[in-house]
Amino acid sequence: MAALLARAVAACRPPAPFEPSEAPFWDDPHIAVGLLAAHLDETVPAASRPGAELDRAVAALAARGLAGPGVRVLDLGCGPGLLAVRLARLGCRVTGVDLSASSLDHARRAAAAEGLEIDYRRADFRELADVARYDVVLQSYGEMSTFAPEVRDDLLARVRRALVPGGAFVFDASRPRHHPPRGRRWEASPGGFWRPGPHLVLEERFVTPGPDGTQVACDQYVVVDAGADGGGGRVTTYRMWFHDHTPESLTAVLTAAGFAVEEVSGSLAGDPVTDDGEWLAVVARTA
Ligand SMILES: C[S@@+](CC[C@H](N)C(=O)[O-])C[C@H]1O[C@@H](n2cnc3c(N)ncnc32)[C@H](O)[C@@H]1O
């Protein structure tokens, strides 16, 4: 017990910049089940946006000519396919990539139920290796914000390679006000989102201001449970990183990566950027 407590206390420290989690999150078999439920629950905006917002986003893409019959779309981090299925209904030829087997199972079943042909692949999109295959690459709900700058820039290079000349990268990203400083939280659970059995969750947000109004935030979750053998106990730290941007800083990142920024708005539906907004959305073309 003393050793377990010492490990838990030691884990509750500020992380090094972009220090990774100690265990998989998106593709952990137990966590993935809770995540899928969150994706599909209209009242839980933690994993996917509500259907009405997704409808507006897809309508905005169609109005710009970025969705419609024959448009080849790659959806990076497609989750259970909530956007993919909407795009396929418009006649897009959709490829969806995700790490989560549970989400992809749901996505495949939902597409089959409507007779839609969507190419779903279980893969890490950071290893994207397609060349000049897509008219549009889409990433929705902030995943672009979650990487260290060097990982993000490598992914941007891969996205650029995957697009045809003049193709569009469309994504959204969080702004600093999406991650305000907040106090520590804890949870004592008999079994729930993080673990099937009893566990404690010690949660803390670390926020570091960056240059020009950007910030880096980390939501750190220290999960204490009985461990695989039910014996000595286990401490596992998960870290969710967010590099929150401004319109100017995001434009600079994309320009440096060889994209021409066509529009920065406040949402994938093309809402205006407002002072109190929490999100940015970008349409950028391969130059
Ligand atoms: C916040 S959810 C958004 C899901 C979907 N884009 C939407 O808007 O409904 C992020 C998704 O990205 C997936 N994901 C995260 N990192 C990934 C990676 N490196 N490769 C593939 N998928 C990833 C997760 O499994 C999850 O389904």
The ligand as an SDF file (V2000), in Angstrom:
LIG
                    3D

 27 29  0  0  0  0  0  0  0  0999 V2000
  -12.3800   13.7480  -30.6970 C   0  0  0  0  0  0  0  0  0  0  0  0
  -12.6620   12.3010  -31.6390 S   0  0  0  0  0  0  0  0  0  0  0  0
  -13.4060   12.9910  -33.1110 C   0  0  0  0  0  0  0  0  0  0  0  0
  -14.1120   11.9730  -33.9650 C   0  0  0  0  0  0  0  0  0  0  0  0
  -14.6840   12.5060  -35.2860 C   0  0  0  0  0  0  0  0  0  0  0  0
  -13.6850   13.1780  -36.0780 N   0  0  0  0  0  0  0  0  0  0  0  0
  -15.8530   13.4150  -35.0390 C   0  0  0  0  0  0  0  0  0  0  0  0
  -15.7250   14.6330  -35.2170 O   0  0  0  0  0  0  0  0  0  0  0  0
  -16.9130   12.9040  -34.6630 O   0  0  0  0  0  0  0  0  0  0  0  0
  -11.0270   11.8860  -32.1970 C   0  0  0  0  0  0  0  0  0  0  0  0
  -10.9420   10.5890  -32.9800 C   0  0  0  0  0  0  0  0  0  0  0  0
   -9.6180   10.4860  -33.5070 O   0  0  0  0  0  0  0  0  0  0  0  0
   -9.1520    9.1550  -33.3240 C   0  0  0  0  0  0  0  0  0  0  0  0
   -7.6940    9.2380  -33.2570 N   0  0  0  0  0  0  0  0  0  0  0  0
   -6.9560    9.9080  -32.3370 C   0  0  0  0  0  0  0  0  0  0  0  0
   -5.6570    9.8150  -32.6280 N   0  0  0  0  0  0  0  0  0  0  0  0
   -5.5690    9.0490  -33.7560 C   0  0  0  0  0  0  0  0  0  0  0  0
   -4.4860    8.6030  -34.5420 C   0  0  0  0  0  0  0  0  0  0  0  0
   -3.2170    8.9130  -34.2360 N   0  0  0  0  0  0  0  0  0  0  0  0
   -4.7550    7.8440  -35.6390 N   0  0  0  0  0  0  0  0  0  0  0  0
   -6.0340    7.5080  -35.9540 C   0  0  0  0  0  0  0  0  0  0  0  0
   -7.1120    7.9260  -35.2440 N   0  0  0  0  0  0  0  0  0  0  0  0
   -6.8740    8.6790  -34.1530 C   0  0  0  0  0  0  0  0  0  0  0  0
   -9.8210    8.6730  -32.0640 C   0  0  0  0  0  0  0  0  0  0  0  0
   -9.8890    7.2560  -32.0060 O   0  0  0  0  0  0  0  0  0  0  0  0
  -11.1960    9.3380  -32.1750 C   0  0  0  0  0  0  0  0  0  0  0  0
  -12.1030    8.5150  -32.8630 O   0  0  0  0  0  0  0  0  0  0  0  0
  1  2  1  0
  2  3  1  0
  2 10  1  0
  3  4  1  0
  4  5  1  0
  5  6  1  0
  5  7  1  0
  7  8  2  0
  7  9  1  0
 10 11  1  0
 11 12  1  0
 11 26  1  0
 12 13  1  0
 13 14  1  0
 13 24  1  0
 14 15  1  0
 14 23  1  0
 15 16  2  0
 16 17  1  0
 17 18  1  0
 17 23  2  0
 18 19  1  0
 18 20  2  0
 20 21  1  0
 21 22  2  0
 22 23  1  0
 24 25  1  0
 24 26  1  0
 26 27  1  0
M  CHG  2   2   1   9  -1
M  END
$$$$
